[in-house]
Amino acid sequence: MSSIREEIERKLKEKLASGPGKGKIIVASTDGLPIASTLPEGHSQDLQELSAYSTQIVKQVKRLLNEMGYAGPKYIQIKTEDGSVLNIYVRSNKVVIYIS
């Protein structure tokens, strides 16, 4: 019997395989802990750090916008020369991080 984490990772990989591009996905709790990922084995440190930083960015921007009377962001995109990182806050208190 597979664990919930393995089941989530399998479904994420299926979704990525059926869509365009070759992105990677991380699902993290709002505490910054990775729940599931499509990153290849051997990237556990990267996974931990990206989960922690991405969730903090989302939480801080959401807090600041709320203090100014605005709704929180649907997503935050960080563009790089090689691609982008898309941080999406979802209702279930999770952050989905898409790396393209």
PyRosetta script that sets phi, psi and omega in degrees:
from pyrosetta import init, pose_from_sequence

init()
pose = pose_from_sequence("MSSIREEIERKLKEKLASGPGKGKIIVASTDGLPIASTLPEGHSQDLQELSAYSTQIVKQVKRLLNEMGYAGPKYIQIKTEDGSVLNIYVRSNKVVIYIS")
pose.set_psi(1, 132.5)
pose.set_omega(1, -178.1)
pose.set_phi(2, -85.7)
pose.set_psi(2, 153.9)
pose.set_omega(2, 178.4)
pose.set_phi(3, -77.7)
pose.set_psi(3, 165.9)
pose.set_omega(3, 177.8)
pose.set_phi(4, -60.2)
pose.set_psi(4, -41.5)
pose.set_omega(4, 179.5)
pose.set_phi(5, -59.6)
pose.set_psi(5, -45.7)
pose.set_omega(5, 179.6)
pose.set_phi(6, -63.0)
pose.set_psi(6, -38.3)
pose.set_omega(6, 179.1)
pose.set_phi(7, -66.1)
pose.set_psi(7, -43.3)
pose.set_omega(7, 178.1)
pose.set_phi(8, -62.9)
pose.set_psi(8, -45.5)
pose.set_omega(8, -179.8)
pose.set_phi(9, -61.8)
pose.set_psi(9, -40.4)
pose.set_omega(9, 179.3)
pose.set_phi(10, -62.1)
pose.set_psi(10, -45.2)
pose.set_omega(10, 179.8)
pose.set_phi(11, -65.4)
pose.set_psi(11, -39.3)
pose.set_omega(11, 177.4)
pose.set_phi(12, -62.0)
pose.set_psi(12, -44.9)
pose.set_omega(12, -179.9)
pose.set_phi(13, -63.9)
pose.set_psi(13, -37.6)
pose.set_omega(13, 176.6)
pose.set_phi(14, -62.8)
pose.set_psi(14, -43.8)
pose.set_omega(14, 179.1)
pose.set_phi(15, -62.6)
pose.set_psi(15, -44.4)
pose.set_omega(15, 179.7)
pose.set_phi(16, -63.4)
pose.set_psi(16, -40.4)
pose.set_omega(16, -178.3)
pose.set_phi(17, -65.7)
pose.set_psi(17, -29.8)
pose.set_omega(17, -177.4)
pose.set_phi(18, -88.0)
pose.set_psi(18, -9.0)
pose.set_omega(18, -177.2)
pose.set_phi(19, -108.7)
pose.set_psi(19, 175.7)
pose.set_omega(19, 179.2)
pose.set_phi(20, -75.4)
pose.set_psi(20, 158.8)
pose.set_omega(20, 174.9)
pose.set_phi(21, 81.4)
pose.set_psi(21, 179.0)
pose.set_omega(21, -178.3)
pose.set_phi(22, -130.2)
pose.set_psi(22, 48.2)
pose.set_omega(22, -176.9)
pose.set_phi(23, -74.8)
pose.set_psi(23, 172.5)
pose.set_omega(23, 175.6)
pose.set_phi(24, -123.6)
pose.set_psi(24, 149.9)
pose.set_omega(24, -179.4)
pose.set_phi(25, -127.8)
pose.set_psi(25, 139.9)
pose.set_omega(25, 171.8)
pose.set_phi(26, -126.1)
pose.set_psi(26, 134.1)
pose.set_omega(26, 170.5)
pose.set_phi(27, -108.7)
pose.set_psi(27, 125.9)
pose.set_omega(27, -177.6)
pose.set_phi(28, -129.5)
pose.set_psi(28, 153.7)
pose.set_omega(28, 173.3)
pose.set_phi(29, -75.8)
pose.set_psi(29, 164.2)
pose.set_omega(29, 178.5)
pose.set_phi(30, -70.6)
pose.set_psi(30, -7.2)
pose.set_omega(30, 172.6)
pose.set_phi(31, -83.9)
pose.set_psi(31, -4.2)
pose.set_omega(31, 178.4)
pose.set_phi(32, 91.4)
pose.set_psi(32, 9.1)
pose.set_omega(32, -179.3)
pose.set_phi(33, -92.1)
pose.set_psi(33, 128.4)
pose.set_omega(33, 178.8)
pose.set_phi(34, -67.1)
pose.set_psi(34, 136.6)
pose.set_omega(34, 178.7)
pose.set_phi(35, -103.1)
pose.set_psi(35, -43.2)
pose.set_omega(35, 179.9)
pose.set_phi(36, -154.4)
pose.set_psi(36, 158.7)
pose.set_omega(36, -176.7)
pose.set_phi(37, -159.1)
pose.set_psi(37, 152.7)
pose.set_omega(37, 171.7)
pose.set_phi(38, -105.2)
pose.set_psi(38, 10.6)
pose.set_omega(38, 175.8)
pose.set_phi(39, -65.9)
pose.set_psi(39, 144.4)
pose.set_omega(39, 178.9)
pose.set_phi(40, -65.5)
pose.set_psi(40, 157.7)
pose.set_omega(40, 176.7)
pose.set_phi(41, -53.9)
pose.set_psi(41, 150.2)
pose.set_omega(41, 178.3)
pose.set_phi(42, 92.1)
pose.set_psi(42, 3.4)
pose.set_omega(42, -179.7)
pose.set_phi(43, -114.8)
pose.set_psi(43, 30.8)
pose.set_omega(43, -174.8)
pose.set_phi(44, -63.8)
pose.set_psi(44, -37.9)
pose.set_omega(44, 179.0)
pose.set_phi(45, -66.3)
pose.set_psi(45, -43.8)
pose.set_omega(45, 176.7)
pose.set_phi(46, -60.5)
pose.set_psi(46, -41.8)
pose.set_omega(46, -179.9)
pose.set_phi(47, -61.6)
pose.set_psi(47, -46.5)
pose.set_omega(47, 179.7)
pose.set_phi(48, -62.0)
pose.set_psi(48, -47.6)
pose.set_omega(48, -176.7)
pose.set_phi(49, -67.8)
pose.set_psi(49, -45.5)
pose.set_omega(49, -179.1)
pose.set_phi(50, -64.5)
pose.set_psi(50, -39.1)
pose.set_omega(50, 176.7)
pose.set_phi(51, -61.8)
pose.set_psi(51, -47.5)
pose.set_omega(51, -177.8)
pose.set_phi(52, -64.0)
pose.set_psi(52, -49.4)
pose.set_omega(52, -178.2)
pose.set_phi(53, -66.3)
pose.set_psi(53, -43.8)
pose.set_omega(53, -177.2)
pose.set_phi(54, -63.7)
pose.set_psi(54, -42.6)
pose.set_omega(54, 179.9)
pose.set_phi(55, -67.9)
pose.set_psi(55, -36.3)
pose.set_omega(55, 177.4)
pose.set_phi(56, -65.3)
pose.set_psi(56, -40.1)
pose.set_omega(56, 177.5)
pose.set_phi(57, -59.9)
pose.set_psi(57, -49.2)
pose.set_omega(57, -179.0)
pose.set_phi(58, -61.2)
pose.set_psi(58, -46.2)
pose.set_omega(58, -178.2)
pose.set_phi(59, -63.6)
pose.set_psi(59, -42.8)
pose.set_omega(59, -177.7)
pose.set_phi(60, -69.4)
pose.set_psi(60, -42.1)
pose.set_omega(60, 178.5)
pose.set_phi(61, -65.1)
pose.set_psi(61, -42.3)
pose.set_omega(61, 177.7)
pose.set_phi(62, -59.8)
pose.set_psi(62, -45.4)
pose.set_omega(62, -180.0)
pose.set_phi(63, -61.7)
pose.set_psi(63, -47.1)
pose.set_omega(63, -178.9)
pose.set_phi(64, -63.6)
pose.set_psi(64, -43.2)
pose.set_omega(64, 178.7)
pose.set_phi(65, -64.2)
pose.set_psi(65, -41.1)
pose.set_omega(65, 177.8)
pose.set_phi(66, -61.3)
pose.set_psi(66, -40.6)
pose.set_omega(66, 178.6)
pose.set_phi(67, -63.5)
pose.set_psi(67, -29.2)
pose.set_omega(67, 179.1)
pose.set_phi(68, -89.3)
pose.set_psi(68, 2.2)
pose.set_omega(68, 177.0)
pose.set_phi(69, 89.7)
pose.set_psi(69, 12.6)
pose.set_omega(69, 178.6)
pose.set_phi(70, -104.5)
pose.set_psi(70, 157.2)
pose.set_omega(70, 174.6)
pose.set_phi(71, -72.5)
pose.set_psi(71, 155.7)
pose.set_omega(71, 177.7)
pose.set_phi(72, -66.7)
pose.set_psi(72, 160.4)
pose.set_omega(72, -177.6)
pose.set_phi(73, -71.1)
pose.set_psi(73, 148.3)
pose.set_omega(73, 172.9)
pose.set_phi(74, -75.5)
pose.set_psi(74, -36.4)
pose.set_omega(74, 176.9)
pose.set_phi(75, -157.9)
pose.set_psi(75, 162.4)
pose.set_omega(75, 175.4)
pose.set_phi(76, -129.2)
pose.set_psi(76, 124.9)
pose.set_omega(76, -178.9)
pose.set_phi(77, -110.2)
pose.set_psi(77, 132.2)
pose.set_omega(77, 175.7)
pose.set_phi(78, -114.2)
pose.set_psi(78, 112.7)
pose.set_omega(78, -178.4)
pose.set_phi(79, -92.1)
pose.set_psi(79, 140.3)
pose.set_omega(79, 175.0)
pose.set_phi(80, -125.4)
pose.set_psi(80, 175.9)
pose.set_omega(80, 176.7)
pose.set_phi(81, -65.8)
pose.set_psi(81, -29.7)
pose.set_omega(81, -175.5)
pose.set_phi(82, -95.1)
pose.set_psi(82, -11.4)
pose.set_omega(82, -175.9)
pose.set_phi(83, 165.0)
pose.set_psi(83, -142.8)
pose.set_omega(83, 179.2)
pose.set_phi(84, -156.5)
pose.set_psi(84, 163.8)
pose.set_omega(84, 174.5)
pose.set_phi(85, -120.5)
pose.set_psi(85, 124.0)
pose.set_omega(85, -179.1)
pose.set_phi(86, -111.9)
pose.set_psi(86, 117.8)
pose.set_omega(86, 179.1)
pose.set_phi(87, -103.1)
pose.set_psi(87, 118.4)
pose.set_omega(87, -176.2)
pose.set_phi(88, -119.4)
pose.set_psi(88, 121.8)
pose.set_omega(88, 176.5)
pose.set_phi(89, -87.1)
pose.set_psi(89, 126.3)
pose.set_omega(89, 179.5)
pose.set_phi(90, -112.5)
pose.set_psi(90, 156.5)
pose.set_omega(90, -172.5)
pose.set_phi(91, -56.7)
pose.set_psi(91, -27.6)
pose.set_omega(91, -175.7)
pose.set_phi(92, -81.3)
pose.set_psi(92, 25.4)
pose.set_omega(92, -179.5)
pose.set_phi(93, 58.8)
pose.set_psi(93, 39.9)
pose.set_omega(93, 177.0)
pose.set_phi(94, -125.1)
pose.set_psi(94, 156.6)
pose.set_omega(94, 174.3)
pose.set_phi(95, -118.5)
pose.set_psi(95, 127.2)
pose.set_omega(95, 175.7)
pose.set_phi(96, -100.5)
pose.set_psi(96, 127.2)
pose.set_omega(96, -178.0)
pose.set_phi(97, -114.2)
pose.set_psi(97, 116.5)
pose.set_omega(97, -180.0)
pose.set_phi(98, -110.1)
pose.set_psi(98, 125.1)
pose.set_omega(98, -178.9)
pose.set_phi(99, -112.1)
pose.set_psi(99, 122.8)
pose.set_omega(99, 179.2)
pose.set_phi(100, -121.9)
pose.dump_pdb("model.pdb")
